[in-house]
Amino acid sequence: MSADWPEVSIEELKASSKNAIAMGPFGSRIKAENFVEDGIPIIKGGNLTGDFIVEDKFDFLTEEKADELKTSNAFRSDIVITHRGTIGQVGIIPDNSKFERYVVSQSQLKVTLDQEKVNPYFVYHRFSSAVYVPPKNPPFSHQNPYTNNVFLENIALKYVPFMEH
């Protein structure tokens, strides 16, 4: 049965929205002076220490600033992956998260999947297993390890028919 499952890329499974796979904003777009006491939380690497986003230590942005960074907004069932620095960190925003909307930091990227095609929790499980092996060696010795959305889009997974998730 599993031998018959086709391989599909994340590109084929992502949602049709324009920013279904997007990196966090460039560092200069979020400054300490943008932080507020309450608002839209920023997901950083420290929030990716378990299966689900750890929701106890956030910096917050105003709604207006989060709107300005809309390409980096993440929502429930989105997968968040560290693309620079501590490669291999991955988490999913649970359906019962404290917040409806988040902004991913400059070291994260988010993936919104087409839930008509695939269960995001299934893909998250694949990313958090040995199937997801991002590049560890940067092209220049002075750089931190990194990955990007093109690498991510081309990851191929066995496509399990929805009824078998």
Helices and strands as residue ranges (DSSP letters): G 2-4, E 7-9, H 10-13, E 21-23, G 27-29, G 32-34, E 40-43, G 45-47, E 59-61, H 63-68, G 70-72, E 73-75, E 79-82, E 90-92, E 101-104, E 108-111, H 120-127, H 149-153, E 156-158, G 162-164
